[in-house]
Amino acid sequence: MADKHECTCGCDHDECTCDSNEEIVYLTDENGQDVGYYYVTSIMHEEKEYVFLQPAEDEDAGMEIYEIQAVVEDGEEFDSLYPVDDDLYEVLYAKLLEMIAQGDDGCDCGDDCDCGDDCDCGDHCHCGDEE
């Protein structure tokens, strides 16, 4: 994922400090074009991490789901995204809908989660994934 972002609050500040939660992340497609997405969530499934993205240009378009894989190139580590096949898409989308229906925020730690500010798990803590 690229580290560019664009605030959608309309304030036009270079360093936006508004409370807007709608941040657009840009991915570079196979043609070298930047494509904007809204980050929805990420989940773990069968020891792999998947990210759910909503196209920013066409909010009526379907959700896109990518597997996140760490890649090392020229000594630099970065995340690379790979689209999932249709069968896995259905499984992951159903899992997302189940999480939403249960009010699950993605944290697998339970009520006793004490990760707090020291947690580097990202938006959703997966501390309970360790087995």
C-alpha positions as CSV (number, residue, x, y, z in Angstrom):
1,M,0.0,0.0,0.0
2,A,1.2,3.4,-0.7
3,D,1.5,5.9,2.1
4,K,-0.3,8.7,0.3
5,H,-3.6,9.8,1.7
6,E,-6.2,12.4,1.0
7,C,-8.5,13.9,3.6
8,T,-12.1,14.0,2.5
9,C,-13.3,16.6,4.9
10,G,-12.9,19.4,2.4
11,C,-10.6,21.6,4.5
12,D,-7.8,21.6,1.8
13,H,-5.0,21.6,4.5
14,D,-1.8,19.8,3.6
15,E,-1.6,18.4,7.2
16,C,-5.3,17.8,8.0
17,T,-6.1,17.6,11.7
18,C,-9.9,17.3,11.2
19,D,-11.8,14.5,12.7
20,S,-12.6,13.0,9.3
21,N,-12.4,9.2,9.5
22,E,-12.7,8.7,5.8
23,E,-9.2,8.5,4.6
24,I,-8.4,7.4,1.0
25,V,-5.4,5.0,0.5
26,Y,-3.9,4.7,-2.9
27,L,-2.7,1.5,-4.5
28,T,-0.7,1.4,-7.7
29,D,-2.3,-1.0,-10.2
30,E,-0.5,-3.1,-12.8
31,N,-0.5,-0.1,-15.2
32,G,1.3,2.2,-12.8
33,Q,-1.9,4.2,-12.0
34,D,-2.8,5.2,-8.5
35,V,-6.3,4.0,-7.5
36,G,-8.0,5.3,-4.4
37,Y,-9.8,3.1,-1.8
38,Y,-11.5,3.5,1.5
39,Y,-10.0,1.1,4.1
40,V,-12.9,-0.9,5.6
41,T,-11.2,-3.5,7.8
42,S,-8.7,-6.3,7.9
43,I,-9.2,-9.8,9.4
44,M,-7.2,-12.9,10.0
45,H,-8.3,-16.1,8.3
46,E,-6.4,-19.4,8.4
47,E,-3.2,-17.7,9.6
48,K,-3.3,-15.1,6.8
49,E,-4.3,-11.5,6.9
50,Y,-6.8,-10.0,4.5
51,V,-7.8,-6.4,3.9
52,F,-11.2,-5.1,2.8
53,L,-11.2,-2.0,0.5
54,Q,-14.0,0.0,-1.0
55,P,-13.2,1.8,-4.3
56,A,-13.3,5.5,-3.7
57,E,-14.2,6.5,-7.2
58,D,-17.3,4.2,-7.4
59,E,-18.8,3.7,-3.9
60,D,-21.5,1.5,-5.5
61,A,-18.9,-0.9,-6.7
62,G,-18.4,-4.1,-4.7
63,M,-15.9,-4.5,-1.9
64,E,-12.5,-5.7,-2.9
65,I,-10.6,-8.2,-0.7
66,Y,-6.8,-8.7,-0.9
67,E,-4.4,-11.0,0.9
68,I,-1.6,-9.1,2.6
69,Q,1.9,-10.6,2.2
70,A,5.1,-9.1,3.5
71,V,7.6,-8.9,0.6
72,V,11.4,-8.1,0.9
73,E,12.9,-6.4,-2.1
74,D,16.4,-4.9,-2.2
75,G,16.6,-5.3,1.5
76,E,13.3,-3.3,2.1
77,E,10.2,-4.9,3.5
78,F,6.8,-3.8,2.4
79,D,3.3,-5.2,2.2
80,S,2.0,-6.5,-1.1
81,L,-1.6,-7.1,-1.9
82,Y,-3.0,-10.1,-3.9
83,P,-6.6,-10.4,-4.9
84,V,-8.5,-13.4,-3.6
85,D,-10.3,-15.9,-5.9
86,D,-14.1,-15.9,-6.0
87,D,-14.5,-18.9,-3.6
88,L,-12.3,-17.3,-0.9
89,Y,-14.0,-13.9,-1.4
90,E,-17.3,-15.5,-0.5
91,V,-15.9,-17.1,2.6
92,L,-14.2,-13.9,3.8
93,Y,-17.2,-11.7,3.0
94,A,-19.5,-14.0,5.0
95,K,-17.0,-13.8,7.8
96,L,-17.1,-10.0,7.7
97,L,-20.9,-10.0,7.7
98,E,-20.8,-12.4,10.7
99,M,-18.5,-10.0,12.5
100,I,-20.7,-7.1,11.8
101,A,-23.8,-9.0,13.0
102,Q,-22.1,-9.9,16.3
103,G,-20.8,-6.4,16.8
104,D,-17.2,-7.7,16.6
105,D,-14.6,-5.0,16.3
106,G,-12.0,-7.4,15.1
107,C,-10.1,-7.7,18.5
108,D,-9.7,-11.3,19.4
109,C,-8.4,-10.5,22.9
110,G,-11.9,-10.6,24.5
111,D,-13.0,-8.3,27.3
112,D,-9.6,-8.6,29.1
113,C,-7.7,-6.9,26.2
114,D,-5.0,-4.8,27.7
115,C,-2.9,-4.1,24.6
116,G,-3.6,-0.4,25.0
117,D,-1.2,2.1,23.5
118,D,1.5,-0.5,23.3
119,C,-0.4,-2.6,20.8
120,D,1.2,-2.5,17.4
121,C,-1.4,-4.8,15.8
122,G,-2.9,-2.0,13.7
123,D,-6.6,-1.1,13.6
124,H,-7.7,-4.5,14.8
125,C,-5.8,-6.4,17.5
126,H,-5.3,-10.1,16.7
127,C,-3.5,-11.0,20.0
128,G,-5.7,-14.1,20.4
129,D,-4.6,-15.5,17.0
130,E,-1.4,-16.8,18.6
131,E,-1.6,-20.5,19.2
